């Protein structure tokens, strides 16, 4: 049972790190996507296009397996990231790409008159964006962010492909070692527990913000 606990903790660690870092990076990319600066807009578009258009498993393989080979060719010395660091990086860049589109859609759903009102009050573009536009878009961002978090916690099972013992791999190893399949029920119960908590929490948050509309 200790291995299941350790696997669960690993799953939670990767999920929390990737979600927090993904939110921060995703917001930066989203602002780049709606920027009038053509270079920033192009870079942000390319980022989203690449990381939404390729499988997460492929991105994980590139970070963990291909990066050492690439750095060996370029610098004559391989740079191999530890498994956990590689997982953090791959899940963060993938999550950020999806959240960037969520943030972009949420921000652009706010009436443009709000931006003009900010200008009329003498506020800069950044002040208007962070004090008026983004706060109003928060409620619209809550449901898709909850969905992304649920997808993320389930996708962490992919770290088994780089020899990390997350929840699912730990359960699978125990089932193979003992010949008992009920361990998979433990994993299903844990995943359902976390996803239910997420759904409940985001539902409460959504209702809280709905009261202000």
Buried (B, 14 or more C-beta within 10 A) or exposed (E): EEBBEBBBEBBBBBBEBBBEBBBEBBBBBBBBBBBEEEEBBEBBBEBBEEBEEEEBBEBBBBBBEEBBEEBEEEEEEEEBBEBBEBBBBBBBBBBBBBBBBBBBBBBEEBEEEBBEEBEEEEBEEEEBBEBBBBEBBBBBBBBBBBBBBBEBBBBBBBBBEBEBBBBBBBBBBBBEEEEEEEBBEBBEEBBEEBBEEBBEEBEEBBEEBEEEE
